[in-house]
Each structure stands twice: as structure tokens, then as C-alpha cells.
Amino acid sequence: MLAERLKPGDEIRVIAPSRSMAIIKGEQLRIAQERLNQLGFTVTYGKNAEDHDEFFSTSIEERIEDLHDAFTDPNVKGILTVIGGYNANQLLNYIDFGIIKNNPKIFCGFSDITALQGAIYKKTGLITYSGPHFSSFGVKHGFEYTLESFINAVTNDAPYEIAASSHWSDDPWYLDQEDRHFIKNNGYTVIQEGTAAGRLIGGNLCTLNLLQGTEFMPSLKDSILFIEDDEESHALTFDRDLQSLLHLPDARDIKGILIGRFQKNSQVTEEALKKIIGSKKELQGIPVIANVNFGHVQPYATIPIGGKAVIKAQGFESEIWIEQN
């Protein structure tokens, strides 16, 4: 199920199903709203988006209220999450998935939001988007790639490519917008060669794994699995989290894997990734591409969860094409 495409004049609702908007600097929020306004969108906010408790979140009831309101409000055409966090999976038993199924809308975010996106796709078939949070739009410099991919994903139906960006950055940009360091991107890393097509399933790996064994876990059958993790991950945790996913019965039908670029603090090297993937007999014979433009470094592409992808990997060359229908 594909939501209606966004167009100028549409209202985008900002909600905080994980951490609160209270943790975001006012200047960052100003830039984010102005950027979306310049694209022709109206920005509104969930009633509870700025509230917070000792965990810098809000109650399950308040977060559910904002989620349901965003989907039921006929004026709202798109929904952006404020930021990630740790507790979005608390909401899963309380979501009225009928509301979402009957009011399909663009829903975009990443990291902890993976729990909601996987559950929504499993329960309703609605394609959601692993892409920028509302706070991401507050990036002052180096946002062009992220913005172009977001627009490609949510405003038209044409296929689009997730090509490698010219540069990337792992700066704590939210602390100092002017002290930025960009690193030349030498392209994606082909770990295993091949060509594959399938449904895009994934997001943040450790969050996706929270859905295992529940009614909210989407099927990996005939999927292009895309996974990433943040700086709290390292080679050993990534290895076991991936292995856990591969123990699922339908994981034997994964068609290909895309791995997002790791943050520097994770110290996950290309050599470590090659060793990890090479140790998985379950993955023999399928293409695996790493250092792809998604995850917790910038810039990043917008990826439709439940959309289709065709990936090709040979030698040092790779292609990733996205179709949403």
C-alpha cells in the first residue's frame, strides 16, 4: 500500500514516538521548519511532542495519542518523527493498526523508529520510509543528498537510484553547525558479488531484532535486507545481531543485503565486515554491499520499507535502484 505522494501545500505533522522534541536545540528546529516551509509544506506538531519525562520521552498514552491523531487528521498528508531513541517498541501493543490502514500516509524516520515501521508494514502493508527525522532537516551544511533522496522517495513514483554520495560526515553536527568535516566517499564496498531483486525490509538492526518472535516482525522472505547500527554497536554485537536475524526460518530466502555506513566510534572496519559476512554460510551466493548511504552518518538516502529494490554488485562497482510500486 503506497500513500499519496506529498505535494506543495501539504501539511506535515511532527510527532515524538521515541524521544521528545525537548532535547533538540531551538535553532535546529527553526532551520528544519524553514527548510520544509521553503519546500512548500506546512509544519504542525503533535500535542505532546515537546513534553518529556525523566527518560526524555512521554507516556505511552501521550505518544499513541499523537500517532493516532496524525493518521486520522484529514489535513495531514505526511508524518515525520522528531528523532530516535530507545522506547518506540513500547507503543506496539497499543497502536490501532486499523486507523493506519484506513488512513495511509507518508511516515518517515529511522533508528528506533524501525520498530514502528516494521510493525506497520507487517500489520497493514503500508510502505513507510527509513529516512530523515524532522530534526535531520535542521542540518545546516551538507544536507543536499539527504534532501534530494527524500524528495525522490515521497513526491513521485519514478524509480530512483541510491548512488554513493561524493562525501560523508560523522560529525556531531548538532553541537556545532559550523565545525564540520567531510570525508571523500570512495563508493560502496562490494563484499559479495551478484544481482538480486526483492522487497526492502530492515532499518536499524538492533531495533529490528526487538520484533523477533512477536506478531510485529515483517517477513524476510524474498527480501533485500538493509541494516545499519549506530556507534553503540561494534563488530561483535553486529555479528551476533545479524546471526540472530539469520536464524529466522524465512531468512533463508533473503535475496541480498545492504549494510549502512558505520560511525567511526563503532570501529567496524571493511575487513571486519568481510570476515563477518564470509562466516555466514546462510549468505553464500547472494550480493552484499556495505558502506551504503544510510544509517547514523550523513548524508543518507530515504528507503521505502516494503518497496522493491534491484541491486547489482560486481568487482568494485555496484548499483541500487528503488521502485515503490
C-alpha positions in Angstrom: 0.0 0.0 0.0 1.5 3.3 -1.2 0.5 6.5 0.4 -0.5 9.6 -1.7 2.6 11.5 -2.8 3.4 14.7 -1.0 3.0 18.0 -2.9 3.5 21.7 -2.1 0.8 23.0 0.3 0.6 19.7 2.1 0.6 19.5 5.9 3.4 17.5 7.6 2.8 16.6 11.2 5.8 16.2 13.6 5.4 13.6 16.4 7.7 12.2 19.0 7.0 8.4 19.4 10.5 7.9 20.8 12.5 10.8 22.4 10.9 14.2 22.9 11.4 17.3 20.8 12.5 19.0 24.0 16.1 17.6 23.5 16.5 19.4 20.2 18.1 22.9 20.1 15.7 25.7 19.1 18.0 26.8 16.2 17.9 23.3 14.8 14.2 23.3 14.9 14.0 26.7 13.3 16.1 25.6 10.4 14.1 22.4 10.0 10.8 24.1 9.8 12.1 26.8 7.5 13.5 24.2 5.1 10.3 22.3 5.0 8.3 25.6 4.5 10.6 26.5 1.6 9.7 23.2 0.0 6.1 24.3 0.2 5.0 22.2 3.2 3.1 23.4 6.3 4.5 22.0 9.5 2.4 21.2 12.5 3.3 19.5 15.8 1.8 16.7 17.9 0.1 17.9 21.1 2.6 16.1 23.2 5.8 16.4 21.1 7.5 18.8 23.4 6.6 17.2 26.7 9.2 15.0 28.4 9.7 12.9 31.5 12.9 11.7 33.2 13.7 9.5 30.2 13.2 12.5 27.8 10.2 10.8 26.4 6.5 10.8 27.3 3.9 8.3 28.4 2.7 5.6 26.1 -0.7 7.1 26.1 0.5 10.6 25.0 2.7 9.2 22.3 -0.1 6.9 21.0 -2.5 9.9 21.0 -0.2 11.9 18.8 0.4 9.0 16.4 -3.3 8.3 16.0 -4.1 12.0 15.7 -1.6 12.3 12.9 -3.0 9.5 10.9 -6.7 10.4 11.5 -6.4 14.1 10.8 -7.5 14.5 7.1 -5.4 17.6 6.7 -2.2 15.8 7.5 -0.5 14.2 4.4 2.9 13.3 5.8 4.3 12.4 9.3 7.9 13.0 10.4 9.3 11.7 13.7 11.3 14.1 15.7 14.3 11.8 16.5 15.0 8.3 17.5 15.7 6.9 21.0 15.1 3.6 22.8 11.5 3.0 23.5 9.3 3.2 20.4 8.6 -0.5 20.7 6.6 0.3 23.9 3.8 1.5 21.7 3.3 -1.6 19.6 0.5 -3.3 21.6 -1.4 0.0 21.8 -1.4 1.1 18.1 -4.8 0.8 16.3 -3.4 -0.5 13.0 -6.9 -0.2 11.5 -6.5 3.6 11.8 -3.2 3.4 9.8 -4.6 1.0 7.2 -7.6 3.2 6.6 -5.6 6.4 6.5 -2.4 5.6 4.7 0.2 8.5 4.8 3.8 9.1 4.3 5.6 8.1 7.6 9.4 8.8 7.8 12.1 8.4 10.4 14.9 6.0 11.2 16.9 4.4 14.1 14.5 3.5 16.9 11.6 4.3 14.6 12.4 1.0 12.8 10.2 -0.8 15.4 7.1 1.2 14.3 7.9 0.9 10.6 8.4 -2.9 10.7 5.2 -3.3 12.6 3.2 -1.0 10.4 4.4 -2.8 7.3 3.6 -6.3 8.8 0.2 -5.3 10.1 -1.1 -3.0 7.2 1.2 -3.4 4.2 1.8 0.4 4.2 5.1 1.4 2.8 6.9 3.6 5.3 10.2 5.4 4.8 13.5 4.9 6.6 14.9 8.4 6.1 15.4 11.7 7.8 13.7 12.7 11.1 12.3 16.2 11.4 15.4 17.1 13.4 17.5 16.0 10.4 16.1 18.8 8.4 17.9 21.1 10.8 21.3 20.2 9.4 22.8 23.5 8.1 25.5 22.2 5.8 25.9 19.0 3.6 22.2 18.2 3.5 21.7 18.3 -0.2 22.0 14.5 -0.8 19.6 13.7 2.0 17.1 16.2 0.8 17.2 15.0 -2.8 16.7 11.4 -1.8 13.8 12.3 0.5 12.1 14.3 -2.3 12.6 11.4 -4.8 11.0 9.0 -2.4 7.9 10.9 -1.2 6.9 13.2 -4.0 6.9 11.0 -7.1 6.5 7.4 -8.2 9.6 7.2 -10.5 12.3 4.7 -9.8 15.4 6.3 -8.2 19.0 5.3 -7.6 20.7 5.2 -4.2 24.1 6.2 -5.6 27.1 6.9 -3.4 27.4 10.5 -2.1 30.6 12.4 -3.0 31.4 12.9 0.7 30.2 11.8 4.1 30.5 13.0 7.7 30.3 11.6 11.2 30.4 15.0 12.9 28.3 15.8 16.0 26.8 18.5 13.8 24.0 19.2 16.4 26.7 20.6 18.8 28.4 22.9 16.3 26.8 23.5 12.8 29.9 25.4 11.6 32.6 22.9 12.7 32.0 20.3 10.0 34.4 17.8 8.5 33.5 15.9 5.3 35.4 12.8 4.1 35.7 11.8 0.4 33.4 8.9 -0.3 35.2 6.2 -2.4 31.9 4.5 -3.2 30.2 1.5 -1.8 32.0 -1.7 -0.8 31.2 -4.9 -2.6 31.5 -7.8 -0.1 29.8 -10.4 -2.3 29.0 -10.1 -5.9 25.7 -10.8 -7.6 22.4 -9.4 -8.8 19.2 -9.6 -6.9 15.7 -8.1 -6.6 13.3 -8.1 -3.7 11.2 -6.3 -1.1 13.2 -3.8 1.1 12.9 -4.9 4.7 15.1 -3.5 7.5 16.4 -0.4 9.2 18.3 -0.3 12.5 19.5 -3.8 13.1 19.3 -4.0 16.9 15.8 -2.4 16.8 14.6 -4.7 14.1 15.7 -7.6 16.3 13.3 -6.4 19.0 10.5 -7.6 16.8 11.6 -11.2 16.5 9.2 -13.7 18.0 6.4 -11.1 18.0 3.4 -10.5 15.8 5.0 -7.3 14.5 8.0 -8.9 12.7 7.9 -8.5 8.9 8.8 -11.5 6.8 12.3 -11.7 5.3 11.1 -14.0 2.5 12.3 -12.7 -0.9 13.7 -9.5 0.8 16.5 -7.2 0.1 17.6 -6.8 3.8 19.0 -3.4 4.6 20.6 -3.0 8.0 22.6 -0.4 9.9 23.6 0.4 13.5 25.0 3.3 15.5 28.1 4.0 17.4 26.9 1.8 20.4 27.4 -1.2 18.1 30.8 -2.8 17.3 31.9 -5.8 15.3 31.0 -8.4 17.9 27.5 -7.1 18.5 26.8 -6.5 14.8 27.9 -10.1 14.2 25.6 -11.7 16.8 22.6 -9.4 15.9 22.9 -10.3 12.3 23.3 -14.0 13.2 20.1 -13.8 15.3 18.2 -12.4 12.3 19.6 -15.2 10.1 18.1 -17.8 12.4 14.6 -16.8 11.4 13.1 -19.5 9.2 12.3 -17.1 6.3 15.8 -15.7 6.4 16.9 -18.5 4.0 15.0 -16.6 1.3 16.9 -13.3 1.7 17.9 -12.2 -1.8 20.6 -9.6 -1.0 21.9 -7.4 1.8 22.7 -3.7 2.1 24.7 -2.5 5.0 24.8 1.2 6.0 28.0 3.0 6.8 29.1 2.7 10.4 30.0 5.5 12.6 33.7 5.9 13.4 33.3 5.0 17.1 31.9 1.6 16.3 35.3 0.7 14.8 33.7 -1.7 12.4 36.2 -1.9 9.5 35.7 -3.2 6.0 38.0 -6.1 6.9 35.8 -6.9 9.9 32.6 -6.8 7.8 34.1 -9.0 5.1 35.1 -11.5 7.8 31.6 -11.4 9.4 29.8 -11.9 6.1 32.2 -14.5 4.9 31.5 -16.6 8.1 27.7 -16.8 7.3 27.1 -19.8 5.2 23.5 -18.7 5.1 24.5 -15.8 2.9 26.6 -17.6 0.4 25.7 -16.8 -3.2 23.8 -13.5 -2.6 25.1 -10.0 -3.2 26.2 -8.0 -0.2 27.0 -4.3 -0.4 28.4 -2.3 2.5 29.1 1.4 3.3 25.8 2.3 1.7 24.4 5.8 2.3 22.0 5.1 5.1 22.3 4.9 8.9 23.7 7.2 11.5 26.3 9.1 9.4 25.4 11.8 6.9 24.2 12.1 4.3 21.7 9.3 3.9 19.1 8.1 1.5 15.4 7.6 2.0 14.5 3.9 1.7 10.9 2.6 1.3 10.3 -0.3 3.7 8.2 -2.6 1.6 9.3 -1.1 -1.7 11.2 -3.0 -4.3 15.0 -2.8 -5.0 17.2 -4.2 -7.7 20.9 -4.4 -6.6 23.9 -5.3 -8.7 27.4 -5.8 -7.4 30.5 -6.8 -9.4 34.1 -6.1 -8.7 34.3 -2.5 -7.3 31.0 -1.5 -9.0 27.5 -1.5 -7.5 24.1 -0.2 -8.3 21.0 0.1 -6.1 17.7 1.0 -7.8 14.5 1.6 -5.9 10.9 1.1 -7.0 7.9 1.8 -4.8 5.1 0.0 -6.6 
